[in-house]
Amino acid sequence: MQNEQDIDCYRKPIFLILGFLMSLNNSAFSQVSINNDGSSPDNKAMLDVKSTSKGFLIPRMTQSEISSILNPTDGLTVLCTTNNKIYVFNITENIWKAMQYGSGTISPVPTDGLILYFPFNGNANDESGNGNNGTVYGATLTADRFGSASSAYDFNGVNAYINIPSHRYIKCCEWVYISHAG
């Protein structure tokens, strides 16, 4: 018959192994949240990425590299650097399909030689970093053409304007909607 000390030397490793296996089981069902505000992941997501200043990059591969993936899984998504299209693997048809883009676009703000930038996000402040803030006279904030509140100005057509600092290289690009009362 084994003594008590011999049995204890077997118990410790077994408990350590059981504890390790239990921790693996918990981590297999855990969710991941990547953010800068410390929030928990959405309970419907395995991976929840949140940012107000950065995007999410999917894997980037050439067409040849994509074609050489062995047994891709359904829904696998990559950006093809050969033709700048996003492809999703469809296992039912056993083919990579290019995603169709909608007609909406977002143009990044140019920075080369940028003198002033007015996104009109509640004010007429210059967000180029050059401090060329506008002064609003009589114009009122309103929703822009996409429905974003306080992202455009409504001018009364008589004496409303935004005064911007004088600069010899200012070139304006704007979207104007003229409505007639009456």
LOKETI-683834 format. One record per residue (C-alpha): residue number from 1; x, y, z. Coordinates in Angstrom, 2 decimals. Layout:
N
+------+---------+---------+---------+
: resi :      c1 :      c2 :      c3 :
+------+---------+---------+---------+
:  NUM :       X :       Y :       Z :
...
+------+---------+---------+---------+
END
This chain:
182
+------+---------+---------+---------+
: resi :      c1 :      c2 :      c3 :
+------+---------+---------+---------+
:    1 :    0.00 :    0.00 :    0.00 :
:    2 :    1.29 :    3.44 :   -0.95 :
:    3 :    1.85 :    5.98 :    1.74 :
:    4 :    0.11 :    9.37 :    1.91 :
:    5 :    3.17 :   11.29 :    0.59 :
:    6 :    3.32 :    9.19 :   -2.60 :
:    7 :   -0.36 :    9.87 :   -3.31 :
:    8 :    0.09 :   13.65 :   -2.72 :
:    9 :    2.88 :   13.82 :   -5.31 :
:   10 :    0.35 :   12.59 :   -7.92 :
:   11 :   -2.49 :   14.85 :   -6.80 :
:   12 :   -0.68 :   18.16 :   -7.33 :
:   13 :    0.16 :   17.62 :  -11.02 :
:   14 :   -3.36 :   16.30 :  -11.70 :
:   15 :   -4.93 :   19.40 :  -10.15 :
:   16 :   -2.57 :   21.63 :  -12.13 :
:   17 :   -3.46 :   19.84 :  -15.37 :
:   18 :   -7.20 :   20.02 :  -14.60 :
:   19 :   -6.91 :   23.72 :  -13.79 :
:   20 :   -5.06 :   24.34 :  -17.04 :
:   21 :   -7.65 :   22.41 :  -19.08 :
:   22 :  -10.49 :   24.32 :  -17.42 :
:   23 :   -8.83 :   27.65 :  -18.27 :
:   24 :   -8.53 :   26.53 :  -21.91 :
:   25 :  -12.22 :   25.73 :  -21.98 :
:   26 :  -13.11 :   29.23 :  -20.71 :
:   27 :  -10.83 :   30.97 :  -23.18 :
:   28 :  -12.24 :   28.98 :  -26.09 :
:   29 :  -15.60 :   30.66 :  -25.56 :
:   30 :  -14.34 :   34.12 :  -24.68 :
:   31 :  -14.86 :   37.28 :  -26.68 :
:   32 :  -12.25 :   39.85 :  -27.65 :
:   33 :  -12.70 :   43.59 :  -27.61 :
:   34 :  -10.11 :   45.88 :  -29.17 :
:   35 :  -10.77 :   49.53 :  -28.31 :
:   36 :   -9.33 :   52.50 :  -26.48 :
:   37 :  -12.26 :   53.12 :  -24.13 :
:   38 :  -12.16 :   49.89 :  -22.11 :
:   39 :  -15.65 :   48.78 :  -23.17 :
:   40 :  -16.69 :   45.13 :  -23.21 :
:   41 :  -17.27 :   43.33 :  -26.51 :
:   42 :  -20.77 :   43.13 :  -27.94 :
:   43 :  -22.28 :   39.85 :  -26.71 :
:   44 :  -23.13 :   38.79 :  -30.28 :
:   45 :  -19.54 :   39.19 :  -31.54 :
:   46 :  -16.45 :   37.04 :  -31.16 :
:   47 :  -14.31 :   40.05 :  -32.08 :
:   48 :  -15.45 :   43.63 :  -31.45 :
:   49 :  -13.18 :   46.35 :  -32.84 :
:   50 :  -14.12 :   49.94 :  -32.01 :
:   51 :  -12.38 :   53.21 :  -32.85 :
:   52 :  -13.35 :   56.75 :  -33.71 :
:   53 :  -10.04 :   57.55 :  -35.37 :
:   54 :   -8.69 :   54.39 :  -37.01 :
:   55 :   -9.88 :   51.77 :  -39.48 :
:   56 :   -9.68 :   48.00 :  -39.70 :
:   57 :   -7.32 :   46.39 :  -42.23 :
:   58 :   -8.19 :   43.00 :  -43.62 :
:   59 :   -5.40 :   40.77 :  -44.97 :
:   60 :   -3.86 :   42.08 :  -48.21 :
:   61 :   -2.65 :   39.57 :  -50.80 :
:   62 :   -1.87 :   39.37 :  -54.49 :
:   63 :   -4.23 :   37.45 :  -56.79 :
:   64 :   -1.67 :   34.66 :  -56.99 :
:   65 :   -1.39 :   34.41 :  -53.20 :
:   66 :   -5.19 :   34.28 :  -52.84 :
:   67 :   -5.44 :   31.53 :  -55.46 :
:   68 :   -2.86 :   29.45 :  -53.63 :
:   69 :   -4.80 :   29.29 :  -50.32 :
:   70 :   -5.54 :   25.61 :  -49.75 :
:   71 :   -9.12 :   24.75 :  -48.74 :
:   72 :  -10.31 :   28.28 :  -47.90 :
:   73 :  -13.19 :   28.41 :  -45.47 :
:   74 :  -16.59 :   29.90 :  -46.31 :
:   75 :  -16.58 :   33.68 :  -45.77 :
:   76 :  -12.80 :   34.10 :  -45.77 :
:   77 :  -12.19 :   37.72 :  -46.81 :
:   78 :   -9.10 :   39.36 :  -48.33 :
:   79 :   -8.13 :   42.51 :  -50.22 :
:   80 :   -6.53 :   41.67 :  -53.55 :
:   81 :   -3.63 :   44.07 :  -54.10 :
:   82 :   -3.49 :   43.09 :  -57.80 :
:   83 :   -6.81 :   44.79 :  -58.62 :
:   84 :   -7.79 :   46.53 :  -55.34 :
:   85 :  -10.97 :   44.49 :  -54.87 :
:   86 :  -12.23 :   42.75 :  -51.76 :
:   87 :  -12.91 :   39.03 :  -52.27 :
:   88 :  -15.00 :   36.66 :  -50.15 :
:   89 :  -14.75 :   32.90 :  -50.56 :
:   90 :  -18.08 :   31.17 :  -51.33 :
:   91 :  -17.74 :   27.52 :  -50.35 :
:   92 :  -21.04 :   26.51 :  -52.01 :
:   93 :  -19.71 :   27.57 :  -55.41 :
:   94 :  -16.06 :   26.92 :  -54.48 :
:   95 :  -15.03 :   30.34 :  -55.80 :
:   96 :  -13.68 :   33.70 :  -54.66 :
:   97 :  -16.28 :   36.43 :  -55.36 :
:   98 :  -15.50 :   40.12 :  -55.60 :
:   99 :  -17.65 :   42.26 :  -53.32 :
:  100 :  -19.78 :   44.81 :  -55.13 :
:  101 :  -19.26 :   48.34 :  -53.91 :
:  102 :  -22.15 :   50.79 :  -53.61 :
:  103 :  -22.11 :   54.21 :  -55.23 :
:  104 :  -21.27 :   56.11 :  -52.03 :
:  105 :  -17.74 :   57.36 :  -51.55 :
:  106 :  -15.80 :   59.17 :  -48.85 :
:  107 :  -12.84 :   61.23 :  -49.98 :
:  108 :  -10.01 :   61.67 :  -47.50 :
:  109 :   -9.06 :   65.23 :  -46.64 :
:  110 :   -6.04 :   66.25 :  -48.73 :
:  111 :   -3.11 :   67.32 :  -46.59 :
:  112 :   -0.46 :   68.37 :  -49.11 :
:  113 :   -0.51 :   72.17 :  -49.09 :
:  114 :   -3.73 :   72.27 :  -47.04 :
:  115 :   -4.30 :   75.80 :  -45.75 :
:  116 :   -7.71 :   75.42 :  -44.14 :
:  117 :  -10.37 :   72.76 :  -43.69 :
:  118 :  -13.92 :   73.41 :  -42.50 :
:  119 :  -15.80 :   70.15 :  -41.82 :
:  120 :  -18.56 :   72.24 :  -40.14 :
:  121 :  -18.94 :   69.86 :  -37.23 :
:  122 :  -20.86 :   72.28 :  -35.03 :
:  123 :  -18.68 :   75.31 :  -35.77 :
:  124 :  -16.64 :   77.07 :  -38.45 :
:  125 :  -13.27 :   76.16 :  -36.98 :
:  126 :  -10.37 :   75.34 :  -39.28 :
:  127 :   -9.24 :   71.76 :  -38.64 :
:  128 :   -6.18 :   71.90 :  -40.89 :
:  129 :   -4.05 :   72.80 :  -37.90 :
:  130 :   -3.30 :   76.26 :  -39.31 :
:  131 :   -5.76 :   78.19 :  -37.09 :
:  132 :   -7.66 :   79.89 :  -39.93 :
:  133 :  -10.99 :   79.77 :  -38.05 :
:  134 :  -14.07 :   81.28 :  -39.65 :
:  135 :  -16.33 :   83.79 :  -37.93 :
:  136 :  -20.05 :   83.16 :  -38.52 :
:  137 :  -22.34 :   86.15 :  -39.13 :
:  138 :  -26.07 :   85.41 :  -39.35 :
:  139 :  -25.73 :   81.87 :  -40.72 :
:  140 :  -27.24 :   79.05 :  -38.64 :
:  141 :  -26.13 :   75.47 :  -38.25 :
:  142 :  -28.31 :   72.87 :  -39.98 :
:  143 :  -28.16 :   69.25 :  -41.17 :
:  144 :  -25.98 :   68.55 :  -44.20 :
:  145 :  -27.13 :   66.75 :  -47.37 :
:  146 :  -26.59 :   63.38 :  -45.65 :
:  147 :  -28.76 :   64.37 :  -42.67 :
:  148 :  -25.86 :   64.86 :  -40.21 :
:  149 :  -26.97 :   67.46 :  -37.66 :
:  150 :  -24.95 :   70.69 :  -37.27 :
:  151 :  -22.74 :   69.82 :  -40.25 :
:  152 :  -23.72 :   72.65 :  -42.62 :
:  153 :  -24.75 :   76.29 :  -42.49 :
:  154 :  -28.01 :   77.88 :  -43.63 :
:  155 :  -27.59 :   81.37 :  -45.08 :
:  156 :  -30.55 :   83.77 :  -45.20 :
:  157 :  -29.54 :   85.18 :  -48.59 :
:  158 :  -29.35 :   88.72 :  -47.28 :
:  159 :  -26.59 :   89.30 :  -44.76 :
:  160 :  -25.41 :   85.89 :  -43.54 :
:  161 :  -21.84 :   84.87 :  -44.22 :
:  162 :  -18.73 :   83.24 :  -42.76 :
:  163 :  -15.67 :   85.44 :  -42.68 :
:  164 :  -12.43 :   83.54 :  -43.17 :
:  165 :   -8.93 :   84.95 :  -42.83 :
:  166 :   -7.49 :   86.38 :  -46.02 :
:  167 :   -4.99 :   84.13 :  -47.73 :
:  168 :   -3.69 :   84.39 :  -51.28 :
:  169 :   -3.83 :   80.61 :  -51.96 :
:  170 :   -7.41 :   79.83 :  -50.88 :
:  171 :   -9.34 :   77.66 :  -53.34 :
:  172 :  -12.89 :   76.73 :  -52.34 :
:  173 :  -14.77 :   73.53 :  -52.97 :
:  174 :  -18.35 :   73.47 :  -51.75 :
:  175 :  -21.73 :   71.89 :  -52.19 :
:  176 :  -24.60 :   74.37 :  -52.42 :
:  177 :  -28.32 :   73.69 :  -52.22 :
:  178 :  -30.56 :   76.63 :  -53.01 :
:  179 :  -34.14 :   76.47 :  -51.78 :
:  180 :  -36.82 :   79.00 :  -52.63 :
:  181 :  -39.31 :   79.96 :  -49.95 :
:  182 :  -42.78 :   80.39 :  -51.11 :
+------+---------+---------+---------+
END
